[in-house]
Amino acid sequence: MKSPDEYVTVAEAAKRMGRSERTIRRWMNARLLAVYRRSGDGLLVLDYAELAQVEREQRHRNPARTRRRAETFAQVASMTYRRQ
């Protein structure tokens, strides 16, 4: 059994990973992460090692999409509109 220090709550996970709680919960709902209920207080906790692995996979999941998105925002920012 792992020590309690190796498990984090959703809020702690979001803070440590630099992601939003909504993103962590999205990964939970997609079943990318195993979720456990902590005895005593009943909080949902995640295995930190598994969380780090999923975060690495998600970060590098689609670099082409990230590049296209950046290019699109650059194009929109450079547009000028004439007022009529």
Secondary structure, DSSP 8 states (H G I E B T S, - for coil): ---GGGEEEHHHHHHHHT--HHHHHHHHHTTSS-EEE-TTT--EEEEHHHHHHHHHHHHTS-HHHHHHHHHHHHHHHH------
